[in-house]
Amino acid sequence: MLTQKERIRVVVLDDHRRIAHAVADRISDLITANNARERATVLGLATGSTPLGIYRELIRRHRDEALDFSRVITFNLDEYFPLDPGSIHSYRRYMHENFFDHINLDPANIHIPRSDIPEDSVDDFCHEYEAAIARAGGIDLQILGIGRTGHIGFNEPGSGRDSRTRLIYLDTVTRRDAASDFFGEDNVPLKAITMGVATILEAREIAMIALGEHKAEIIRRAVEGPVDQEVAASYLQQHPDATVYLDPPTAAALTRFRTPWLLGPVEWNQAAETKAVMWLSRTTGKSILRLETRDYRTNHLSALAARWGSAAPLNGEIFNRLIAKIRGRSKLPEDRRILVFSPHPDDDVISMGGILHKLQLNGNEITVAYQTSGNIAVFDHEVRRYLDFIRRAEGVLGIGPEELGSVSNRIETFLAAKEPGEVDIEEVLQLKRAIRESEAVSAIRTLGLVPDQARFLNLPFYRTGEVRKDPVGPEDVAIILALLEELEPEIVFAAGDMSDPHGTHRMCLEAIQQALDACGGPEPEIWLYRGAWQEWPLAEATVLVPLSQEELNLKILAIFKHESQKDRAPFPGPEEREFWQRVEDRNRGAAVELERLGLPAYYALETYVVRHGGALLDNPPIATAELADGV
């Protein structure tokens, strides 16, 4: 009953690793069965961060379980055009580095749209690509991701149901979302070659994967909305064997999770009650304490009101639950050992700058551990600016120019000839790392901390110099484990959001969890914050921390200290607002929502999910009801 609004089969699994294993299971079974019949397996493949886990699991199965790819034929969805096939942005290069070079796939069986042919030859190439798929017997299983516009492949809004492989112009939103990969929107190609909707729908089986809160709304439109050429993924509703794989944050906007009481009987728990009453308050425009029994009855919540006899006791209970979440400075930890993990050198002040300042005032022993250097998120002009400063400082400080001159010339020569997105030489990478570190120290000084409270872990998985990262490995975990054993924190703060465009936050969280699992001694209390893209909704948060106008201004000032991320950050995510603007809107917005519910009026709020027992990766409750017995 709870899935009645979903027009495509949806599978929701705990996290991206289980999703990768589930899809890899299906692919492995298909290959094994076809190999036994001496038949080819034809796979349609996608690129980007979403399918990486699938490819890594298939590589492992080839290496450890002898999964045989010798009869597999592959067709990739799309490719930017025009583009050098050797470019780090090329999907051809992506596929070889992340999959093809690690399995026994016959190179003759690899098909990827050509990005290096004359444009007047593209139509002929596209016709031949379609013919090659037909000669292979059609695609057995097609892997898809979904873009923020709802595109599959590069089938942008307006793509027709009957479209075939073709050259298209990329949507502005798509190019903006790809800007970080290309180190600037101006460097993103205007066009791409993509399989068409009809080509995709002819695959015998389709698996679409989506991860992260930022995909939740477009998934709702694709799964529950009407078939609409403005959302190409909605065409999957017309496929007989399509499955959408989601993690809980991505599934949160589906009706069965957001408002399950609209679909039928539910079994109520505290989380579901809180979420439902808050929804009713917003729907009716009334504060919680002013809701009436008839409001519940006319909005599909009569069963909930009946459990409490009437609206009044339920309203009071929910009001008190929300009040209990609010913790001003006097109710926050004092004299405790606190370890704050920040995936990048600015996530700490962006996400928890307010509470960090309060915790410092409360006399806690705080260490801020920056997990990655963040050095790829620094523009080249910042390096030139700092080099100029160093040269000018030579005379002031009486430093000799000999060694600096040689290094400076090498850096300037490299930057002058550097292609967009080209991997930096080591000196540039280290300078960019130093820039981020100095900004981080300046930021925490603003909040009352001192430089000795900062630790820069520089985890190895991040040190590729590219947007693509290596998997989290034992060395990453060992670095975090050593810090945990040294500091023995009583409270650990970590980034619990999944909306980071390139998955670094997710990988950092995994590394912390593995280290906590390996760490002996008492398990710390875990406080999860969200990053630059989301705030915990009031219904899901377990702690609400009020901020005054002065405290929010101080937090914003700390964000300003990250000058390399100001004005126009290299990785801004799917919107144009600066990080400080997003923070102001999020924190002010949370306070406004609390006031609308009829609770105390604060200037701003930060929100957190607190867990006990050292568990980070179990997904936080999405405050949904479960099916009632017998339904």
URCORMO-V291009 format. One record per pair of residues at least 6 apart in sequence whose ideal C-beta (glycine too) atoms are under 8 Angstrom apart, sorted by sequence separation. I is the first residue (numbers start at 1). GAP is how many residues later the second one is. D is the distance in Angstrom with one decimal. If there is no record, write none. Layout:
I,GAP,D
I,GAP,D
//
This chain:
13,6,5.1
34,6,6.7
35,6,7.6
45,6,7.4
61,6,4.2
62,6,7.7
83,6,6.4
84,6,6.7
87,6,6.7
133,6,6.3
146,6,6.2
151,6,7.3
179,6,3.9
182,6,4.7
200,6,7.1
225,6,6.8
228,6,5.2
236,6,4.3
251,6,5.6
252,6,6.5
260,6,5.2
266,6,6.7
281,6,6.5
296,6,5.7
305,6,5.6
308,6,3.9
342,6,3.9
360,6,6.1
393,6,7.2
394,6,7.6
418,6,7.7
444,6,7.9
445,6,7.3
464,6,6.1
499,6,7.8
500,6,6.7
530,6,5.7
538,6,7.0
560,6,6.6
572,6,7.9
594,6,7.2
595,6,4.4
3,7,6.9
34,7,4.4
62,7,6.4
83,7,5.6
85,7,4.8
86,7,6.4
100,7,7.9
145,7,7.5
149,7,6.3
150,7,7.0
178,7,7.9
181,7,7.9
221,7,7.6
227,7,4.8
255,7,6.1
256,7,6.3
281,7,5.1
284,7,6.8
307,7,7.8
349,7,7.1
359,7,6.0
394,7,5.4
444,7,7.9
462,7,5.7
463,7,8.0
498,7,7.0
516,7,7.2
529,7,7.9
575,7,7.4
594,7,7.8
595,7,7.7
611,7,7.8
85,8,6.9
117,8,6.0
144,8,4.9
149,8,5.5
151,8,7.6
155,8,6.5
170,8,7.9
179,8,7.8
226,8,7.1
227,8,6.1
236,8,7.4
255,8,6.1
268,8,7.8
296,8,6.2
297,8,6.8
340,8,5.7
348,8,6.4
424,8,7.1
461,8,5.5
497,8,5.8
498,8,5.7
516,8,7.7
528,8,7.9
547,8,7.1
577,8,7.3
594,8,6.9
13,9,6.3
58,9,6.8
80,9,6.5
144,9,7.4
159,9,7.8
176,9,5.8
179,9,6.0
210,9,5.4
222,9,5.5
225,9,6.1
248,9,7.7
286,9,6.9
296,9,3.7
305,9,6.4
308,9,7.4
444,9,6.5
461,9,4.7
569,9,7.3
611,9,7.9
31,10,4.8
80,10,7.5
100,10,6.2
175,10,5.9
178,10,4.9
221,10,5.2
227,10,5.5
278,10,7.5
281,10,6.4
304,10,7.0
356,10,7.3
391,10,7.5
394,10,7.0
414,10,7.6
441,10,4.8
444,10,6.1
460,10,7.3
461,10,6.6
495,10,4.7
569,10,6.8
591,10,7.2
11,11,7.0
30,11,5.6
79,11,7.2
80,11,7.3
114,11,5.6
222,11,3.8
227,11,6.6
277,11,6.1
280,11,6.1
284,11,5.2
414,11,5.2
461,11,5.1
567,11,6.9
591,11,4.5
594,11,6.4
609,11,4.9
79,12,4.8
113,12,7.5
156,12,6.4
222,12,4.9
260,12,7.7
293,12,5.3
340,12,7.2
356,12,7.7
461,12,6.3
566,12,6.7
591,12,6.1
78,13,6.9
79,13,6.9
155,13,7.8
156,13,7.8
175,13,4.5
218,13,7.0
221,13,6.9
391,13,7.3
415,13,7.2
441,13,5.5
459,13,8.0
460,13,6.8
495,13,6.5
496,13,6.8
591,13,5.0
154,14,6.0
156,14,6.7
157,14,6.3
222,14,7.0
223,14,8.0
277,14,7.2
390,14,6.5
411,14,7.5
414,14,6.6
440,14,6.1
494,14,7.7
495,14,6.4
565,14,6.3
590,14,7.2
591,14,4.6
76,15,6.1
95,15,7.6
156,15,4.3
175,15,7.6
218,15,7.5
261,15,5.9
280,15,6.1
284,15,7.3
296,15,6.0
410,15,7.6
460,15,5.0
461,15,5.1
494,15,6.0
588,15,7.3
590,15,3.9
27,16,6.9
113,16,6.6
154,16,6.5
280,16,6.7
283,16,6.1
295,16,7.0
340,16,6.8
411,16,5.6
440,16,7.7
460,16,5.8
527,16,7.3
588,16,5.2
590,16,7.7
95,17,6.5
259,17,7.9
293,17,5.1
391,17,7.0
410,17,6.7
411,17,5.9
437,17,7.8
459,17,4.6
562,17,7.8
587,17,3.8
590,17,6.0
111,18,6.9
156,18,6.5
170,18,7.3
293,18,4.4
390,18,7.7
494,18,5.4
587,18,5.9
76,19,6.4
170,19,7.2
280,19,5.7
292,19,5.4
437,19,5.4
460,19,8.0
587,19,6.2
92,20,4.9
151,20,7.2
154,20,7.2
170,20,6.3
259,20,6.2
291,20,5.3
348,20,5.4
407,20,6.0
411,20,7.3
459,20,6.2
492,20,7.4
559,20,5.8
560,20,6.6
584,20,7.8
91,21,6.3
111,21,5.8
169,21,6.1
170,21,6.5
223,21,6.2
280,21,6.1
338,21,6.1
387,21,5.5
459,21,7.8
559,21,4.5
91,22,7.9
111,22,7.9
149,22,5.5
169,22,5.7
170,22,5.7
222,22,7.7
348,22,7.7
457,22,5.3
92,23,7.4
151,23,6.6
168,23,6.6
332,23,6.9
457,23,7.0
149,24,5.1
167,24,5.8
168,24,6.2
291,24,5.4
387,24,6.5
492,24,7.7
556,24,4.8
559,24,6.5
90,25,6.6
148,25,5.9
149,25,6.2
167,25,7.4
168,25,7.9
208,25,6.8
219,25,7.1
276,25,5.9
290,25,7.9
345,25,4.8
387,25,7.3
433,25,7.2
74,26,7.9
147,26,7.9
148,26,7.7
167,26,5.4
168,26,6.1
289,26,5.2
332,26,5.6
333,26,6.6
338,26,4.9
340,26,6.6
342,26,6.1
344,26,7.3
457,26,7.2
505,26,5.8
27,27,7.4
147,27,5.9
166,27,7.2
219,27,6.5
277,27,7.9
288,27,5.3
289,27,7.2
332,27,6.3
335,27,7.5
337,27,7.5
338,27,6.7
339,27,7.9
340,27,7.0
342,27,6.9
344,27,7.8
345,27,7.9
556,27,6.7
165,28,7.0
166,28,7.0
208,28,6.5
276,28,6.0
334,28,4.4
335,28,5.3
336,28,5.1
337,28,4.9
338,28,4.8
339,28,5.3
340,28,4.6
341,28,5.3
342,28,5.0
343,28,5.2
344,28,6.0
345,28,7.4
346,28,7.4
383,28,6.8
384,28,7.5
455,28,6.7
555,28,6.8
556,28,6.5
43,29,6.2
45,29,5.4
47,29,7.1
85,29,8.0
148,29,5.8
165,29,6.9
329,29,4.6
333,29,6.6
334,29,5.8
335,29,6.5
336,29,7.1
338,29,7.4
340,29,6.8
342,29,6.6
343,29,6.2
345,29,4.7
24,30,5.4
28,30,7.2
41,30,6.3
42,30,7.7
43,30,7.3
44,30,7.7
45,30,7.1
46,30,7.6
47,30,7.5
85,30,6.1
147,30,6.9
165,30,5.1
166,30,6.1
206,30,6.2
224,30,6.6
288,30,5.7
289,30,5.8
332,30,6.0
334,30,6.6
335,30,7.8
339,30,6.3
341,30,6.0
344,30,4.3
23,31,5.0
27,31,6.4
40,31,5.0
41,31,5.0
42,31,4.8
43,31,5.1
44,31,5.3
45,31,5.1
46,31,5.3
47,31,7.8
74,31,7.0
84,31,7.6
85,31,5.5
164,31,7.8
165,31,5.6
219,31,5.8
223,31,6.5
224,31,6.4
273,31,6.6
288,31,5.1
333,31,6.0
384,31,6.8
480,31,5.6
484,31,5.7
499,31,7.8
500,31,6.2
39,32,7.2
40,32,7.1
41,32,7.2
42,32,7.7
43,32,7.4
44,32,7.7
45,32,6.9
81,32,7.7
83,32,4.1
84,32,6.6
164,32,3.9
219,32,7.2
329,32,6.7
383,32,6.8
480,32,5.9
484,32,7.0
490,32,7.8
492,32,4.6
494,32,6.7
496,32,3.1
497,32,7.8
499,32,6.8
552,32,6.8
555,32,7.9
20,33,3.2
24,33,4.1
28,33,5.8
35,33,5.7
38,33,7.6
40,33,5.3
42,33,7.1
44,33,6.5
72,33,5.8
79,33,6.2
82,33,5.8
83,33,7.3
163,33,3.5
206,33,5.6
216,33,6.7
220,33,4.2
329,33,6.6
344,33,7.1
469,33,7.2
488,33,6.5
491,33,5.8
492,33,7.3
494,33,7.6
495,33,7.4
496,33,6.5
497,33,3.9
500,33,7.4
19,34,7.2
20,34,4.8
24,34,5.4
69,34,4.5
70,34,5.4
79,34,4.0
81,34,5.1
82,34,6.8
130,34,5.9
162,34,7.7
163,34,4.9
164,34,5.8
165,34,5.8
201,34,6.3
208,34,6.9
210,34,7.0
216,34,5.5
219,34,6.7
220,34,5.8
288,34,7.7
469,34,7.4
477,34,5.6
480,34,7.9
481,34,4.2
485,34,6.4
490,34,5.7
491,34,4.9
492,34,5.4
493,34,4.7
494,34,5.9
495,34,6.2
496,34,6.2
497,34,4.4
499,34,3.9
32,35,7.4
69,35,5.3
70,35,7.5
74,35,6.5
76,35,6.7
78,35,6.2
79,35,7.4
80,35,6.1
130,35,5.3
162,35,7.4
163,35,6.0
164,35,5.6
197,35,6.0
200,35,7.9
201,35,7.6
206,35,6.9
207,35,7.9
208,35,7.3
209,35,7.8
210,35,7.5
211,35,7.6
212,35,7.5
215,35,5.0
216,35,7.2
219,35,7.2
220,35,7.9
268,35,7.8
380,35,5.2
467,35,5.7
469,35,6.6
472,35,5.1
476,35,4.7
480,35,3.9
484,35,4.8
489,35,5.1
490,35,6.8
491,35,7.9
492,35,7.1
493,35,7.8
494,35,7.6
495,35,7.2
499,35,5.3
552,35,6.0
17,36,6.3
20,36,7.3
21,36,5.9
31,36,6.5
35,36,5.8
67,36,7.9
68,36,6.7
69,36,4.6
70,36,6.4
73,36,4.4
74,36,5.5
75,36,4.6
76,36,4.3
79,36,4.8
129,36,4.8
161,36,5.6
162,36,5.1
163,36,7.9
205,36,4.7
206,36,4.1
207,36,5.5
208,36,4.9
209,36,4.8
210,36,5.6
211,36,5.4
213,36,4.4
216,36,5.2
217,36,5.4
268,36,6.0
429,36,5.8
471,36,7.8
491,36,6.4
493,36,6.3
495,36,5.3
497,36,6.5
552,36,7.6
16,37,5.6
20,37,5.1
24,37,6.8
31,37,7.1
34,37,6.7
72,37,6.4
74,37,6.3
76,37,6.5
82,37,7.4
159,37,7.3
160,37,6.7
161,37,6.6
201,37,6.7
204,37,6.7
205,37,7.7
206,37,7.1
208,37,7.1
209,37,7.9
212,37,6.0
213,37,7.0
216,37,4.0
266,37,7.8
277,37,6.7
477,37,4.5
478,37,8.0
481,37,5.5
497,37,5.3
31,38,6.9
73,38,7.5
81,38,7.8
126,38,7.1
127,38,7.9
154,38,4.3
159,38,5.6
197,38,5.3
201,38,5.5
205,38,8.0
207,38,6.4
211,38,7.9
212,38,5.9
262,38,5.3
265,38,6.8
277,38,7.0
380,38,6.8
469,38,6.6
472,38,5.3
477,38,5.1
481,38,5.9
28,39,5.8
63,39,7.6
126,39,4.3
154,39,7.9
155,39,6.0
211,39,5.8
213,39,6.9
261,39,5.1
268,39,6.4
472,39,4.8
31,40,7.7
59,40,6.8
62,40,7.1
126,40,5.5
154,40,3.7
155,40,7.9
161,40,7.8
210,40,4.9
261,40,5.7
278,40,7.4
533,40,5.6
547,40,6.3
31,41,6.3
58,41,7.3
62,41,4.7
81,41,7.3
126,41,7.1
153,41,4.2
155,41,6.7
273,41,7.3
277,41,4.3
423,41,7.9
424,41,5.8
477,41,6.9
532,41,6.5
533,41,7.8
56,42,7.8
62,42,7.0
153,42,5.1
155,42,5.3
261,42,7.8
423,42,4.1
462,42,6.9
472,42,7.4
55,43,5.3
59,43,4.4
123,43,7.9
153,43,7.9
261,43,7.2
423,43,5.9
47,44,4.7
55,44,4.2
59,44,6.2
123,44,7.7
273,44,7.7
274,44,5.6
387,44,7.8
58,45,7.1
122,45,4.7
152,45,7.5
155,45,7.7
273,45,6.6
383,45,6.0
386,45,6.7
546,45,7.4
52,46,6.2
461,46,6.3
544,46,7.5
47,47,5.1
153,47,6.5
274,47,5.9
532,47,5.2
47,48,6.8
119,48,7.3
152,48,6.2
274,48,7.5
376,48,7.9
380,48,7.7
383,48,5.3
375,49,8.0
383,49,6.4
386,49,6.3
459,49,7.5
533,49,7.4
45,50,6.9
382,50,7.4
461,50,7.6
532,50,5.9
544,50,7.1
270,51,7.3
532,51,7.6
535,51,4.5
552,51,6.4
113,52,7.5
383,52,7.5
459,52,6.7
534,52,7.9
535,52,7.3
538,52,6.6
552,52,4.5
382,53,5.9
551,53,7.6
45,54,7.7
75,54,7.6
375,54,5.3
378,54,4.0
535,54,7.8
546,54,8.0
548,54,8.0
549,54,4.7
375,55,7.7
535,55,5.8
538,55,6.1
547,55,7.1
548,55,5.5
549,55,7.7
144,56,7.1
152,56,7.0
373,56,8.0
376,56,7.4
538,56,6.3
546,56,4.1
547,56,6.2
548,56,7.8
75,57,7.4
375,57,3.8
378,57,5.5
546,57,7.6
547,57,4.1
75,58,5.7
142,58,5.9
375,58,4.2
378,58,6.5
546,58,7.4
547,58,6.7
373,59,7.6
374,59,7.7
377,59,7.6
538,59,7.7
546,59,5.9
547,59,6.5
373,60,4.1
375,60,7.8
545,60,6.6
75,61,7.6
142,61,3.7
375,61,6.1
544,61,5.3
545,61,4.5
141,62,6.6
144,62,6.4
146,62,6.1
374,62,4.4
544,62,7.6
545,62,7.5
73,63,5.0
139,63,7.0
140,63,7.2
141,63,7.1
142,63,7.2
144,63,7.0
145,63,7.1
373,63,6.1
544,63,5.7
545,63,7.0
75,64,6.3
138,64,6.1
139,64,4.0
140,64,5.4
141,64,4.6
142,64,4.9
143,64,5.6
144,64,4.1
145,64,6.2
146,64,5.1
373,64,7.5
543,64,7.2
544,64,8.0
77,65,8.0
138,65,7.1
139,65,7.0
140,65,6.6
141,65,7.4
142,65,7.3
143,65,7.9
144,65,7.3
145,65,6.9
543,65,4.4
129,66,7.8
133,66,6.9
138,66,6.7
141,66,6.6
143,66,7.2
148,66,7.2
541,66,3.8
542,66,6.7
543,66,7.7
77,67,7.4
126,67,6.7
148,67,7.4
370,67,7.5
541,67,6.1
542,67,5.4
543,67,5.5
125,68,7.6
150,68,5.0
161,68,7.3
541,68,6.1
542,68,4.7
130,69,6.6
146,69,6.4
149,69,7.4
160,69,6.2
502,69,7.3
538,69,6.8
540,69,6.6
148,70,6.1
159,70,6.3
370,70,5.8
501,70,6.5
537,70,7.6
122,71,6.6
147,71,7.8
150,71,6.4
158,71,5.9
535,71,7.6
536,71,4.0
146,72,6.4
150,72,5.7
157,72,7.2
158,72,6.8
368,72,7.7
501,72,5.4
535,72,5.3
536,72,6.6
146,73,6.9
157,73,4.4
159,73,5.0
500,73,7.9
501,73,7.1
536,73,5.7
157,74,7.2
161,74,5.9
499,74,7.4
77,75,7.9
78,75,4.7
157,75,7.3
77,76,4.2
78,76,4.7
146,76,6.7
156,76,7.3
368,76,6.0
77,77,7.7
155,77,4.1
161,77,7.7
529,77,7.4
530,77,7.7
115,78,7.2
114,79,7.4
153,79,8.0
529,79,5.7
113,80,4.0
150,80,7.1
152,80,5.1
528,80,6.4
540,80,5.9
113,81,7.5
150,81,3.4
151,81,5.2
152,81,5.1
368,81,7.1
527,81,5.1
528,81,4.5
540,81,6.6
149,82,7.7
150,82,5.8
151,82,7.3
527,82,7.6
528,82,7.6
540,82,6.8
150,83,4.9
152,83,7.8
366,83,6.5
373,83,7.2
527,83,5.3
528,83,7.0
540,83,5.7
150,84,6.9
152,84,7.5
370,84,6.9
526,84,6.9
536,84,7.8
539,84,4.8
368,85,6.0
370,85,7.0
372,85,7.6
373,85,5.2
525,85,6.6
526,85,4.4
81,86,6.2
367,86,5.7
368,86,5.3
369,86,4.5
370,86,5.1
371,86,5.2
372,86,7.1
525,86,7.5
526,86,7.3
146,87,5.0
360,87,6.3
361,87,6.7
366,87,5.7
367,87,7.9
368,87,7.0
370,87,6.4
372,87,5.6
525,87,5.9
356,88,7.5
360,88,4.5
367,88,5.9
369,88,5.7
371,88,5.3
526,88,6.5
528,88,6.8
54,89,6.9
144,89,7.6
360,89,5.6
373,89,6.5
376,89,6.6
523,89,7.6
526,89,6.8
346,90,8.0
357,90,4.3
372,90,3.9
373,90,7.5
376,90,7.1
523,90,5.6
524,90,6.4
526,90,5.8
42,91,7.7
345,91,4.3
356,91,5.4
357,91,6.0
371,91,7.8
376,91,6.7
523,91,3.7
51,92,5.6
89,92,6.3
144,92,8.0
344,92,7.8
345,92,6.5
348,92,7.7
528,92,7.1
89,93,5.9
346,93,7.3
356,93,7.5
42,94,4.8
51,94,6.8
345,94,6.5
346,94,7.0
349,94,4.8
353,94,6.2
42,95,6.2
44,95,4.4
50,95,4.3
345,95,4.0
348,95,7.6
349,95,7.2
40,96,6.7
42,96,6.6
43,96,7.0
348,96,7.3
40,97,7.0
42,97,5.0
43,97,6.7
44,97,7.0
46,97,4.8
48,97,5.4
346,97,7.0
349,97,7.8
517,97,7.6
42,98,4.9
43,98,5.8
44,98,3.5
45,98,5.7
46,98,5.7
342,98,7.8
349,98,7.0
516,98,4.6
41,99,5.7
43,99,7.7
44,99,6.3
46,99,5.2
41,100,8.0
43,100,7.3
516,100,7.1
513,102,7.9
513,103,4.7
512,104,6.1
513,104,4.8
34,106,7.7
83,106,6.0
46,107,7.8
82,107,6.8
447,107,6.8
509,107,5.6
510,107,6.9
80,108,7.8
81,108,6.1
446,108,6.7
447,108,7.7
509,108,6.6
80,109,4.3
82,109,7.7
371,109,7.7
30,110,6.0
81,110,4.7
30,111,6.0
80,111,7.5
81,111,5.5
345,111,7.8
369,111,7.8
446,111,5.4
447,111,5.4
80,112,5.1
81,112,5.2
446,112,4.1
79,113,6.5
496,113,6.3
27,114,6.4
78,114,5.5
79,114,5.4
369,114,6.0
444,114,7.3
26,115,6.8
78,115,6.3
443,115,4.4
446,115,6.0
78,116,4.0
367,116,7.9
443,116,7.1
445,116,7.9
77,117,6.4
78,117,6.6
77,118,5.2
443,118,4.0
442,119,4.1
443,119,6.1
23,120,7.0
75,120,7.5
367,120,5.8
496,120,7.0
367,122,7.7
439,122,5.6
440,122,7.4
494,122,5.9
77,123,7.7
439,123,4.6
439,124,6.3
496,124,7.1
439,125,6.3
436,126,7.8
439,126,7.9
436,128,6.8
435,129,5.6
372,132,6.3
372,136,7.1
371,137,4.7
341,139,7.9
371,140,7.2
352,141,6.3
339,144,7.2
351,144,6.7
339,145,7.3
339,148,5.5
347,148,5.7
337,150,6.3
339,150,3.7
44,151,7.4
337,151,6.4
338,151,6.1
341,151,6.9
337,152,4.9
338,152,7.1
339,152,7.4
340,152,7.9
341,152,6.5
343,152,5.2
337,153,4.9
338,153,4.7
339,153,5.1
340,153,4.3
341,153,4.6
342,153,7.3
336,154,4.8
337,154,7.3
338,154,7.7
339,154,7.2
341,154,7.0
54,155,7.6
336,155,5.6
338,155,7.0
44,156,7.3
333,157,8.0
343,157,7.2
51,158,6.6
333,158,6.1
347,158,7.6
44,159,5.7
50,159,5.1
50,160,7.1
344,160,6.9
50,161,5.9
343,161,5.4
343,162,4.8
343,165,4.1
341,167,6.8
341,171,5.8
352,177,4.7
351,178,4.3
26,179,7.7
351,179,6.2
351,180,5.4
26,181,6.7
350,181,6.7
351,181,7.2
382,181,7.8
350,182,5.1
382,182,4.9
23,184,5.2
347,184,5.4
339,185,7.6
347,185,7.2
379,185,6.9
23,186,6.7
378,186,4.8
358,187,7.2
377,187,7.4
343,188,7.5
377,188,6.9
19,190,6.0
355,190,5.0
354,191,6.1
379,191,6.0
19,192,7.4
377,192,6.8
378,192,6.9
354,193,4.4
358,193,7.8
377,193,4.6
357,194,6.5
376,194,7.4
377,194,5.1
16,195,5.2
354,197,5.3
357,197,6.2
354,198,6.8
357,198,7.2
353,201,7.4
354,201,5.1
353,202,3.5
353,205,5.1
349,206,6.5
353,206,6.9
349,209,4.1
350,209,5.8
349,210,5.4
349,212,7.7
10,213,6.1
325,213,7.9
332,213,7.3
346,213,6.9
349,213,7.5
8,214,7.4
8,215,5.2
7,216,6.3
322,216,7.1
325,216,6.5
327,216,5.5
346,216,4.4
6,217,5.2
7,217,6.7
325,217,6.3
327,217,7.0
328,217,7.7
345,217,7.2
6,218,6.0
325,218,5.9
326,218,4.9
327,218,5.9
328,218,5.7
5,219,4.8
325,219,4.7
326,219,8.0
346,219,5.8
326,220,6.5
23,222,6.4
322,222,7.9
22,223,6.5
19,226,4.7
19,227,7.7
8,228,5.3
19,228,6.6
8,229,5.5
350,229,5.4
7,230,4.3
353,230,7.8
8,231,7.9
16,231,5.9
11,232,5.9
13,232,6.7
15,232,5.7
9,233,6.8
10,233,7.6
11,233,7.1
13,233,7.6
14,233,7.2
187,233,4.0
346,233,7.1
350,233,5.9
354,233,7.4
8,234,5.5
9,234,4.8
10,234,4.9
11,234,5.2
12,234,5.1
13,234,6.6
14,234,7.2
187,234,6.7
8,235,7.5
9,235,6.9
11,235,7.2
12,235,7.2
8,236,5.4
10,236,6.3
12,236,6.2
184,236,6.5
183,237,5.4
182,238,6.2
183,238,4.9
12,239,4.6
182,239,5.7
181,240,7.5
10,241,7.0
10,244,7.1
6,248,6.7
5,249,7.7
249,249,5.1
5,250,4.8
6,250,7.4
249,250,7.9
354,250,7.4
5,251,7.5
247,251,7.0
355,251,5.7
354,252,5.0
2,253,8.0
3,253,6.0
355,253,7.5
2,254,3.9
352,254,6.3
351,255,7.8
352,256,7.8
2,258,5.7
5,258,6.9
4,259,5.9
4,260,7.9
278,260,6.7
2,261,5.3
278,261,5.3
1,262,5.8
2,262,7.1
1,263,4.3
1,264,7.9
275,264,4.3
274,265,5.3
271,268,7.5
271,269,8.0
322,272,7.4
326,273,7.8
326,274,7.2
322,275,6.9
323,276,6.5
322,277,5.7
323,277,7.9
319,279,7.0
319,280,7.1
213,284,7.1
213,285,6.1
214,285,4.5
181,286,5.3
212,286,4.5
213,286,4.9
180,287,6.8
211,287,6.5
212,287,4.9
212,288,7.9
290,308,7.0
287,309,7.1
288,309,5.2
289,309,5.3
287,310,6.0
288,310,5.0
287,311,2.8
288,311,7.8
282,314,7.4
281,315,7.4
281,316,5.4
281,317,7.6
214,319,6.2
278,319,6.4
213,320,7.3
214,320,7.7
180,321,6.2
213,321,5.2
180,322,7.3
177,324,7.6
89,332,5.9
88,333,5.5
87,334,7.4
88,334,7.3
88,335,7.1
275,348,3.8
274,349,6.4
275,349,7.2
276,349,7.7
271,350,4.8
272,351,6.2
271,352,4.1
272,352,6.1
271,353,7.5
272,353,3.8
272,354,8.0
269,356,6.9
268,357,5.8
269,357,7.5
267,358,6.0
214,359,7.8
266,359,3.4
267,359,5.0
214,360,6.0
266,360,6.8
267,360,6.8
266,361,6.9
267,361,4.6
265,362,7.8
266,362,6.0
267,362,7.1
265,363,4.4
260,364,5.6
261,364,6.7
257,365,5.4
260,365,5.0
258,366,7.7
265,366,5.2
257,367,4.7
264,367,6.3
256,368,7.2
98,370,7.6
249,370,7.4
252,370,5.2
97,371,7.7
248,371,4.5
251,371,7.9
247,372,7.2
249,373,7.9
94,374,7.6
248,374,5.5
88,378,6.1
184,386,7.8
183,387,6.4
180,390,6.3
180,391,4.2
180,392,7.2
179,393,7.6
180,393,7.9
177,397,5.6
176,398,7.4
176,400,7.8
173,401,7.9
56,415,6.3
148,426,5.6
49,452,7.9
49,453,5.9
49,454,5.0
16,490,6.9
15,602,6.2
14,604,7.4
15,604,6.9
14,605,5.9
2,625,6.3
1,626,7.1
1,630,5.8
//
